[in-house]
Amino acid sequence: MTRLSVEMLAADAPEPITSAGHAQLGIAVLAGIAVIVLLITKFKLHAFLALTIGSLALGAFAGAPLDKVLTSFSTGLGSTVAGVGVLIALGAVLGKMLADSGGADQIVDTILDKAGGRSMPWAMVLIASVIGLPLFFEVGIVLLIPVVLMVAKRGNYSLMRIGIPALAGLSVMHGLVPPHPGPLVAIDAVKADLGVTLALGVLVAVPTVIIAGPLFSRYAAKWVDVPAPERMIPQRASEELDRRPGFGATLFTVLLPVILMLAKALVDIVIDDPENLLQRVFDVIGAPMIALLASVLVGIFTLLRPAGYAKERISPLVEKSLGPIAGILLIVGAGGGFKQTLIDSGVGRMVLEISEDWSIPALLLAWLIAVAIRLATGSATVATVSAAGLVAPLAADMSTTHAALLVLAIGAGSLFLSHVNDAGFWLVKEYFGLSVGQNLKTWSVMECIISVVAGGVVLLLSLVI
C-alpha cells in the first residue's frame, strides 16, 4: 500500500471519536484486549460481557467521550448481528435437522462402509469436512466423537490415527469456510465477496486438512498411544429412529448452500454485468441468506420427512436449534461492537499507517494479530472479530481476491495453538480421555499446523492471483 493510498483512505474515513495519538491508541488497544483476556481467563466471565466491558475500557484509555463509545459499540453490535445473525440462525437450524434426522449418521456410515485399512484416516477427514460445513465446531464434535471412538475400537485403530483427521476437518471448516460465524464476521468487516472467499477457503482448506489430518495423525499416534475410552461412547441420534434419509439426498442438502454461493461467484466473474438478468437471478439465489434458507426448506423434505417427522414436529425442532446459539450471537455481536469501537477510535487508521511504515504485508499482519488475540483469549471467534476490526481498513484498496485472502489470513491466525484457555481444548481432552500433556502434543500441535499451513498457503496464493 502506497503512502498516497493511505492518505486517501485516511481522508475518506470518518473523524475519530478521540484525538489520541498513536502511542495512546496503542496503549488503549493493549489495555482493552488485556481487560478482555483478564475477564475471560481469570474471572471466567462470559465473552459477551468481557467484550462489552473491554470496548468501554478501550474507549476510556483512548480518551473518547463515553456517549460516543456507547454509540460506536451499539452501532457495531447492531450491524454485525444484522449482517450475520440470520445466517448463523439458519446454519443452526440446518445443523439440527441434519443431526436429529439421522442424516449426519447416514453420511458417516455410507463413507465408512466404503473405507477400511489405510484409507480410514482419509475417510474420517472427508466425513468431518462434509459434516463440518453446516455445523458449529462443538456440534460437529458431539456428532463425530461416537463414530471416532467406535471406529477406533472395532477396527483396532489408534485413537489419534482416527481422531486427529476428524478434528482437523472440523477445525479447518470452522476457521476458514463460511457460513461459520468467524469467517462471516470477517467477510462483513473487510467487505469481502462471500462467494470468492468460500471458493478460496475451500482451496486453502484442502492442503491444510490433508497435512494437519491424515499426515500429522501418523506422528500423533506414535506420540500418544491411548485406547478409545468406552465410557465416552454416547448413543447416536439415528439409533432412536425407525428410518433415516438417503445418502444422496442428505449430501445434496448439505452442499446446496455451497453450490448456490459458488455459482453466484462464478456467474459474477463470467458475465460481470450487474444489469444482466441471469446475473441478477444468481445474485439473489446465491446470496448467503437465500442459499441457507433454500437448504433448510429443502431439508424439510429430504431430511425430516424421510425420518418420519410430521409437520407438527418441525416447529419445535427449529425452536430447539435456536436456543443454543444465543450465546454465539451475543459474542459475535459484541465482537462487532468492539471492532467498531476500534475503528471509530482511529485504531484502523493507525494500523494503516504503521503497516505502511514498517512494510509488513497486510496478510501477514492480519495473521499475526489474530494469532496474538487467539493466544491471549483462547477464542477463535473473538480473535477473528477483533483482528478483522483492526485490519479492515487495509482491504479498502485491495482486489476482490486479496480481500478474500485477508479474511482467510485472519481465520488461519485465529486457530493457532489451542491451549488451556480454550473451551475446545477441554472438550477434546475429556472426550478422548487424554491428559493435559497428551492433549497439548496432539490437539494443540494440530491447531498450530492448521494455522501455519493455511497462513502459508494464503501468502502463496497472494503471489499468484
C-alpha positions in Angstrom: 0.0 0.0 0.0 1.5 3.3 -1.0 1.7 6.5 1.1 -0.8 8.1 -1.3 -3.4 5.4 -0.8 -3.0 5.5 2.9 -3.6 9.3 2.9 -6.6 8.9 0.6 -8.1 6.3 2.9 -7.5 8.4 5.9 -9.2 11.3 4.2 -12.2 9.3 3.4 -12.5 7.8 6.9 -14.9 9.4 9.4 -13.5 11.6 12.0 -12.3 9.6 15.0 -14.1 9.9 18.3 -10.8 10.7 20.0 -7.8 12.9 19.3 -5.4 10.4 20.8 -2.0 9.9 19.1 -0.5 6.6 18.1 1.1 5.9 21.4 -2.1 6.5 23.4 -4.1 4.5 20.9 -1.6 1.6 21.1 -1.9 1.6 24.9 -5.7 1.7 24.6 -5.8 -1.3 22.3 -3.5 -3.3 24.6 -5.5 -2.3 27.6 -8.8 -3.1 26.0 -7.6 -6.6 24.9 -5.9 -7.1 28.4 -9.2 -6.4 30.1 -11.0 -8.9 27.8 -8.3 -11.5 28.4 -8.3 -11.0 32.2 -12.1 -11.2 32.5 -12.3 -14.3 30.4 -9.4 -16.2 31.8 -9.1 -15.0 35.4 -12.7 -14.2 36.3 -14.3 -16.7 34.0 -16.7 -14.0 32.7 -18.8 -14.8 29.6 -17.1 -13.5 26.4 -20.1 -11.3 25.6 -19.7 -9.4 28.9 -15.9 -9.3 28.6 -16.1 -7.8 25.1 -18.6 -5.2 26.2 -16.5 -4.1 29.1 -13.3 -4.3 27.0 -14.9 -1.9 24.5 -15.7 0.6 27.2 -12.1 0.2 28.6 -10.7 0.8 25.1 -12.6 4.0 24.7 -11.7 5.2 28.1 -8.0 4.6 27.7 -8.2 6.3 24.2 -9.8 9.4 25.9 -13.0 9.1 23.9 -16.3 10.5 25.4 -18.3 7.7 26.9 -21.5 8.6 25.0 -19.6 8.2 21.7 -18.1 4.9 22.8 -21.5 3.6 23.6 -22.8 4.7 20.2 -19.9 3.1 18.4 -20.3 -0.2 20.3 -24.1 -0.3 19.8 -23.7 0.5 16.1 -21.1 -2.2 15.6 -23.2 -4.8 17.5 -26.3 -4.0 15.6 -24.7 -4.0 12.1 -22.8 -7.3 12.9 -25.9 -9.1 14.1 -27.9 -7.7 11.1 -25.2 -8.9 8.8 -24.6 -12.5 10.1 -27.2 -13.2 12.7 -29.8 -14.7 10.3 -27.1 -16.8 8.7 -25.9 -18.2 12.0 -29.5 -19.0 12.9 -30.2 -20.7 9.6 -27.0 -22.7 9.9 -28.0 -23.8 13.4 -31.4 -25.0 12.1 -29.8 -26.9 9.2 -27.3 -28.5 11.6 -30.1 -29.6 14.0 -32.1 -31.1 11.1 -29.0 -32.9 9.9 -28.3 -34.3 13.4 -31.8 -35.2 14.6 -32.9 -36.8 11.3 -30.0 -39.2 11.2 -28.7 -37.6 8.1 -25.3 -37.0 9.6 -25.1 -40.6 10.7 -26.1 -41.7 7.2 -23.2 -39.8 5.6 -20.8 -41.2 8.2 -21.9 -44.8 7.8 -22.0 -44.7 4.0 -18.5 -43.4 3.7 -17.2 -45.8 6.4 -18.7 -48.7 4.5 -16.5 -47.8 1.6 -13.4 -47.3 3.6 -11.0 -49.6 5.5 -7.4 -50.1 6.5 -5.1 -47.3 5.4 -7.9 -45.3 3.9 -9.7 -44.9 7.2 -8.0 -41.7 8.3 -8.8 -40.2 4.9 -12.4 -41.3 5.2 -12.6 -39.6 8.6 -11.2 -36.3 7.3 -13.7 -36.4 4.4 -16.6 -37.1 6.8 -15.6 -34.3 9.2 -15.2 -31.8 6.3 -18.6 -32.6 4.8 -20.4 -32.7 8.2 -18.4 -29.6 9.3 -19.7 -27.4 6.5 -23.1 -26.5 8.1 -22.3 -27.4 11.7 -20.7 -25.4 14.5 -17.4 -27.0 15.8 -18.9 -28.1 19.1 -21.9 -29.7 17.4 -19.6 -31.5 15.0 -17.5 -32.8 17.9 -20.6 -34.2 19.6 -21.8 -35.9 16.4 -18.4 -37.3 15.3 -16.9 -38.4 18.6 -19.1 -41.6 18.9 -18.1 -42.5 15.4 -14.4 -41.9 16.1 -14.5 -44.0 19.2 -16.4 -46.8 17.7 -14.2 -47.0 14.6 -11.1 -46.9 16.7 -12.4 -49.7 18.9 -13.9 -52.0 16.3 -11.1 -51.6 13.8 -8.3 -51.7 16.4 -7.0 -48.4 15.2 -5.0 -45.9 17.2 -7.4 -43.3 18.6 -5.2 -40.5 17.4 -4.9 -42.0 13.9 -8.7 -41.7 13.5 -9.4 -38.8 15.8 -6.9 -36.2 14.6 -8.2 -36.3 10.9 -11.8 -35.8 12.2 -10.7 -32.9 14.4 -8.7 -31.3 11.6 -11.6 -31.4 9.2 -14.0 -29.8 11.7 -11.4 -27.1 12.8 -10.5 -26.1 9.3 -14.1 -25.7 8.3 -14.8 -23.7 11.4 -11.9 -21.3 10.8 -11.8 -20.8 7.1 -15.1 -21.6 5.4 -18.3 -19.7 5.6 -21.1 -19.9 6.7 -19.3 -20.4 10.0 -19.6 -17.3 12.3 -15.9 -16.3 12.3 -15.4 -16.2 8.5 -18.8 -14.5 8.1 -17.9 -11.7 10.6 -14.5 -11.2 8.9 -16.1 -11.1 5.5 -18.6 -8.5 6.7 -15.9 -6.4 8.4 -13.5 -6.2 5.4 -16.3 -6.1 2.8 -15.0 -9.2 1.0 -17.1 -11.2 -1.5 -18.6 -14.2 0.1 -18.5 -16.4 -2.9 -14.9 -15.7 -3.7 -13.9 -16.2 -0.1 -15.8 -19.5 0.0 -14.1 -20.8 -3.1 -10.6 -19.7 -1.9 -11.4 -21.0 1.5 -12.0 -24.5 0.1 -8.9 -24.2 -1.9 -6.8 -23.3 1.2 -8.6 -25.9 3.3 -7.7 -28.9 1.1 -3.9 -29.0 1.6 -4.3 -27.7 5.1 -6.6 -30.5 6.2 -4.5 -33.2 4.5 -1.3 -32.1 6.2 -2.9 -31.5 9.7 -5.2 -34.5 9.5 -4.1 -37.8 7.9 -0.4 -37.0 7.6 0.1 -35.5 11.1 -2.0 -38.3 12.7 0.8 -40.7 11.9 3.1 -38.9 14.3 0.4 -38.1 16.8 -0.4 -41.8 17.1 3.2 -42.5 17.9 3.5 -39.7 20.5 0.2 -40.6 22.2 -1.0 -44.2 22.1 -4.2 -44.4 24.0 -7.3 -46.7 23.7 -10.7 -45.3 23.0 -12.5 -44.6 26.3 -15.6 -46.8 26.3 -17.3 -44.6 28.9 -17.4 -41.7 26.4 -19.3 -43.6 23.7 -22.8 -42.0 23.7 -25.9 -43.0 21.8 -26.2 -41.9 18.2 -29.2 -39.9 17.1 -30.2 -42.5 14.4 -30.4 -45.3 17.0 -33.7 -43.9 18.1 -35.2 -43.7 14.6 -37.0 -46.3 12.6 -35.7 -44.9 9.3 -33.4 -42.1 8.1 -32.8 -40.1 4.9 -30.8 -41.4 2.0 -27.1 -40.6 1.5 -27.6 -38.7 -1.8 -30.4 -36.5 -0.6 -28.6 -35.7 2.6 -25.3 -34.8 0.8 -27.2 -32.6 -1.7 -28.9 -30.8 1.2 -25.6 -30.1 3.0 -23.9 -28.9 -0.1 -26.8 -26.9 -1.6 -25.8 -23.6 0.0 -22.2 -24.0 -1.1 -23.2 -24.8 -4.6 -25.5 -21.8 -4.9 -22.9 -19.4 -3.4 -20.2 -20.7 -5.6 -22.5 -20.5 -8.7 -23.2 -16.8 -7.9 -19.4 -16.1 -7.7 -18.8 -17.9 -11.0 -21.6 -16.1 -12.8 -20.4 -12.7 -11.4 -16.9 -13.4 -12.8 -18.0 -14.8 -16.2 -20.8 -12.2 -17.0 -19.7 -9.2 -14.9 -22.7 -7.1 -15.9 -25.0 -6.1 -13.0 -27.8 -5.4 -15.4 -27.7 -8.9 -16.9 -30.9 -10.8 -16.0 -29.1 -14.1 -15.4 -26.5 -12.4 -13.1 -29.3 -10.7 -11.2 -31.1 -14.0 -10.7 -27.9 -15.7 -9.4 -27.2 -12.6 -7.2 -30.5 -13.4 -5.4 -30.4 -17.2 -5.2 -26.7 -17.2 -4.4 -27.0 -14.6 -1.6 -26.0 -16.4 1.7 -29.4 -15.9 3.4 -31.3 -17.3 0.4 -28.9 -20.2 -0.1 -29.1 -21.3 3.5 -32.9 -20.7 3.6 -33.2 -22.8 0.5 -31.2 -25.6 2.1 -33.4 -25.5 5.2 -36.6 -25.7 3.2 -35.2 -28.5 1.1 -34.1 -30.3 4.3 -37.7 -30.5 5.5 -38.5 -32.8 2.5 -35.1 -34.5 2.2 -34.2 -35.0 5.9 -37.1 -34.6 8.2 -39.9 -36.2 6.2 -37.9 -39.4 5.4 -37.0 -39.7 9.1 -40.7 -39.7 10.0 -41.1 -36.1 11.2 -44.7 -34.9 11.0 -45.3 -31.2 10.3 -46.2 -30.7 13.9 -42.6 -31.6 15.0 -40.8 -29.2 12.6 -41.5 -26.0 14.6 -40.3 -27.5 17.9 -37.1 -28.7 16.2 -36.4 -25.2 14.9 -37.1 -23.7 18.3 -34.7 -26.1 20.0 -32.0 -25.3 17.4 -32.1 -21.6 18.1 -31.7 -21.7 21.9 -28.0 -22.9 22.0 -26.8 -20.2 19.6 -27.9 -17.3 21.7 -24.5 -17.1 23.3 -22.8 -17.3 20.0 -24.9 -14.5 18.6 -24.1 -12.3 21.6 -20.4 -13.0 21.4 -20.3 -12.3 17.7 -22.4 -9.1 18.1 -20.2 -7.8 21.0 -17.2 -8.6 18.9 -18.7 -6.4 16.2 -19.2 -3.7 18.8 -15.5 -4.0 19.9 -14.5 -3.9 16.2 -16.5 -0.7 15.6 -15.0 0.9 18.7 -11.5 0.1 17.4 -12.3 1.7 14.1 -14.1 4.8 15.4 -11.3 5.4 17.9 -8.9 5.7 15.0 -7.1 2.4 15.5 -7.8 1.3 11.9 -6.1 4.4 10.6 -3.2 3.8 13.0 -2.8 0.2 11.7 -2.8 1.5 8.1 0.0 4.0 8.8 2.1 1.6 10.9 1.8 -1.2 8.3 2.9 1.2 5.6 5.8 2.5 7.6 7.0 -1.0 8.7 6.4 -2.5 5.2 4.6 -5.5 6.8 2.5 -7.4 4.2 -1.2 -6.9 5.1 -1.9 -10.7 5.1 1.0 -11.4 7.4 0.0 -8.6 9.7 -3.6 -9.9 9.9 -2.4 -13.4 10.7 -0.1 -12.2 13.4 -2.8 -10.0 15.1 -5.2 -12.9 15.0 -2.6 -15.3 16.5 -1.8 -12.8 19.3 -5.5 -12.4 20.3 -6.2 -16.2 20.0 -3.3 -17.0 22.3 -4.5 -14.4 24.8 -8.2 -15.1 24.8 -8.4 -18.7 23.7 -11.4 -17.9 21.5 -11.1 -18.3 17.7 -14.3 -16.2 17.2 -13.0 -13.4 19.5 -9.7 -13.5 17.7 -11.4 -13.3 14.3 -13.8 -10.4 15.0 -11.1 -8.4 16.9 -8.4 -8.9 14.2 -10.9 -8.1 11.4 -11.8 -4.8 13.1 -8.1 -3.9 13.3 -7.1 -4.7 9.8 -10.4 -3.9 7.9 -9.0 -0.6 6.5 -6.2 -2.5 4.8 -8.8 -4.1 2.5 -10.0 -0.7 1.2 -7.9 -0.7 -2.0 -7.4 -4.5 -2.3 -8.7 -6.6 -5.2 -11.7 -8.9 -4.6 -9.4 -11.9 -4.3 -6.9 -10.3 -2.0 -9.7 -9.1 0.3 -10.9 -12.7 0.5 -7.4 -13.8 1.2 -7.3 -11.2 4.1 -10.3 -12.9 5.6 -8.6 -16.3 5.3 -5.4 -15.0 6.8 -7.4 -13.8 9.8 -9.2 -17.2 10.0 -5.9 -19.1 9.9 -4.3 -17.0 12.6 -7.4 -17.4 14.8 -6.8 -21.2 15.0 -3.2 -21.1 16.3 -2.3 -23.1 19.4 -5.5 -24.0 21.3 -4.4 -24.4 24.9 -5.8 -24.3 28.5 -7.8 -21.0 28.0 -9.8 -22.5 25.1 -13.0 -24.4 25.8 -12.3 -26.6 22.7 -9.1 -27.8 24.4 -11.0 -29.2 27.3 -13.8 -30.6 25.1 -11.3 -32.7 23.1 -9.4 -33.7 26.2 -12.4 -35.1 28.0 -14.0 -36.9 25.0 -10.7 -38.6 24.2 -9.7 -39.3 27.8 -6.3 -37.5 27.4 -4.1 -35.9 30.0 -3.3 -32.2 29.6 0.2 -33.1 28.3 -1.2 -35.6 25.8 -3.7 -33.1 24.5 -1.0 -30.5 24.1 1.1 -32.9 22.0 -1.8 -33.8 19.7 -4.7 -31.4 19.5 -2.7 -28.2 20.3 0.1 -29.1 17.8 -2.6 -30.0 15.2 -4.1 -26.5 15.6 -0.7 -24.9 15.1 -0.1 -26.9 12.0 -3.5 -25.8 10.6 -2.8 -22.2 11.3 0.7 -22.2 9.9 -0.1 -24.2 6.8 -3.2 -22.3 6.0 -1.4 -19.0 6.5 1.4 -20.1 4.2 -1.0 -21.2 1.5 -2.8 -17.9 1.7 0.5 -16.0 1.3 1.5 -18.2 -1.7 -1.9 -17.6 -3.3 -1.5 -13.8 -2.9 1.6 -14.0 -5.0 -0.1 -15.8 -8.0 -3.6 -14.4 -8.1 
